[in-house]
Amino acid sequence: MSDKIVLGSGKLYIDTISATSGVYTIPADATIEASAKLLGYIQGGATLEYTPTFYTVKDDLGYVSRRYLTEESVVFKSGILTWNADVLDKLCSTATVTSATGKKTVKIGGIENYDNQMYVLRFVHEDNAEGDIRLTVVGNNTAGFELQFQPDQETVLNAEFECVPGVGSAGVLVVYEEEIPS
């Protein structure tokens, strides 16, 4: 097997999810990668940040030491170029959306409106030559968002999903899958 050279961005899908005994059951590829679940087209790529935190114990003379992994953190970031009221609802834990004839209204704010909704995110990097790559995480947007309406630029929502453990099995923060071409 040879190493991959990964070039390009991908598609970002989202769906609501809930845990059973601390584990989130990940839907089948065809279920989550349906066009109705596309969060929006991406601009600026996507980033997955994994950060381990270690605690090191050493004696005063430097003869012995031991390192302990004490915490792990995963954040998934992406710029969302195509968006609407439903996307704002997924990016804001206090949003409420109402629909009337020809109009959707999103009301943002109010701590009492906090829904603590978790989402399964699936990022798919399609590569016909070397095989597709899929990243799956569960979390919610913890960075808020900023709407900048500029006269000479598109408005991109930059989301940061702080991921929670339990993706498919206890403690797992990320599922990375790569296809291996035959």
C-alpha positions in Angstrom: 0.0 0.0 0.0 1.4 3.4 -0.9 0.9 6.7 0.9 -1.8 9.0 -0.3 -1.3 12.5 -1.6 -4.4 14.4 -0.5 -5.4 17.5 -2.5 -8.6 19.4 -2.3 -11.6 20.0 -0.1 -14.8 18.0 0.2 -18.4 17.9 1.2 -19.8 18.4 4.7 -22.9 16.6 5.8 -24.8 17.0 9.1 -27.6 15.3 11.0 -29.0 15.4 14.5 -27.9 12.5 16.7 -28.4 11.2 20.3 -26.4 8.8 22.4 -27.4 5.5 23.9 -25.3 4.7 27.0 -22.8 7.3 26.0 -22.3 5.9 22.4 -23.5 7.5 19.2 -24.6 5.1 16.5 -23.3 6.4 13.2 -25.6 6.1 10.3 -24.7 4.2 7.2 -22.8 6.2 4.5 -25.8 6.4 2.2 -28.0 7.7 5.0 -25.7 10.5 6.2 -24.3 11.4 2.7 -27.7 12.2 1.3 -28.1 15.5 -0.5 -30.7 16.7 2.0 -28.1 16.4 4.7 -25.4 18.5 3.0 -24.7 21.4 5.4 -23.5 23.6 2.7 -20.7 23.9 0.2 -17.4 24.6 1.7 -15.0 27.5 1.1 -11.6 27.6 2.6 -11.4 23.9 3.2 -12.0 22.0 6.4 -9.7 21.3 9.4 -9.7 18.6 12.0 -7.5 19.5 15.1 -6.6 16.7 17.5 -4.9 18.0 20.7 -3.7 15.6 23.4 -2.8 16.9 26.9 -0.1 15.1 28.9 1.0 15.3 32.5 4.6 14.3 33.2 5.8 13.2 36.6 9.6 13.5 37.2 11.9 13.0 40.1 14.1 16.0 41.2 17.3 14.5 39.8 15.8 13.6 36.4 16.4 9.8 36.7 12.8 8.7 36.3 9.7 10.1 34.6 6.4 8.9 33.5 3.9 10.6 31.1 0.1 10.3 31.4 -2.4 11.2 28.8 -5.0 13.3 30.8 -7.2 14.8 28.1 -8.0 14.8 24.4 -9.7 17.4 22.4 -11.0 17.4 18.8 -12.3 20.4 16.9 -13.6 20.3 13.4 -13.6 23.7 11.5 -15.0 24.6 8.2 -16.1 27.6 6.2 -19.6 27.3 4.9 -20.2 29.2 1.7 -23.8 28.2 0.9 -26.1 28.6 3.9 -29.7 29.5 4.9 -31.9 29.7 8.0 -31.7 25.9 8.6 -27.9 26.1 8.7 -28.0 29.0 11.2 -30.3 26.8 13.3 -27.6 24.0 13.4 -24.8 26.5 14.2 -26.6 28.1 17.1 -27.7 26.1 20.2 -30.2 28.9 21.1 -31.8 29.4 17.7 -35.5 28.9 17.1 -36.8 28.7 13.5 -40.3 29.4 12.4 -41.8 29.2 9.0 -44.6 31.1 7.4 -45.8 31.4 3.8 -42.7 32.4 1.8 -40.5 33.2 4.9 -38.4 31.6 7.6 -37.5 33.5 10.7 -34.5 32.6 12.9 -34.5 34.0 16.4 -31.1 33.8 18.0 -30.3 34.0 21.7 -31.8 33.4 25.1 -30.0 31.0 27.4 -33.4 29.4 28.2 -33.5 28.3 24.5 -30.3 26.3 24.7 -31.0 22.9 23.2 -27.7 21.0 23.7 -28.4 19.3 20.4 -25.5 17.1 19.2 -24.8 16.6 15.5 -23.0 13.9 13.5 -20.7 15.5 11.0 -19.4 13.6 8.0 -16.7 15.2 5.8 -16.1 13.4 2.5 -13.0 14.1 0.4 -13.7 12.4 -2.9 -10.8 11.0 -4.8 -11.4 8.8 -7.8 -7.7 7.9 -8.2 -6.6 7.2 -4.6 -9.9 6.5 -2.9 -12.3 8.6 -0.8 -11.6 9.8 2.7 -14.3 10.1 5.3 -14.1 11.9 8.7 -16.9 11.4 11.2 -17.3 13.3 14.4 -20.1 14.2 16.8 -20.4 17.6 18.4 -21.9 21.0 18.2 -20.7 24.5 17.1 -19.1 26.2 20.1 -17.6 29.2 18.3 -20.7 31.0 17.4 -20.6 32.6 14.0 -20.2 36.0 12.3 -22.2 37.4 9.4 -20.1 39.8 7.4 -22.0 41.4 4.5 -19.2 43.0 2.4 -19.7 44.8 -0.9 -17.0 42.8 -2.6 -16.9 39.4 -0.9 -19.1 36.5 -0.2 -20.4 35.8 3.3 -18.9 32.6 4.7 -19.9 31.2 8.1 -16.9 29.8 9.9 -18.0 27.0 12.2 -16.0 25.2 14.9 -17.6 22.0 16.1 -16.2 20.8 19.4 -16.3 17.1 19.3 -17.5 14.7 22.0 -16.5 11.1 22.7 -18.5 8.1 21.8 -18.4 8.1 18.0 -19.4 4.5 17.3 -17.9 3.2 20.5 -17.0 4.5 24.0 -14.3 7.2 24.1 -13.8 7.5 20.3 -13.6 11.1 19.2 -13.0 10.7 15.4 -13.6 8.0 12.9 -11.2 8.3 9.9 -11.9 6.0 6.9 -10.0 5.7 3.7 -10.9 3.7 0.7 -8.2 1.5 -0.7 -8.4 1.3 -4.5 -8.0 -2.2 -5.9 
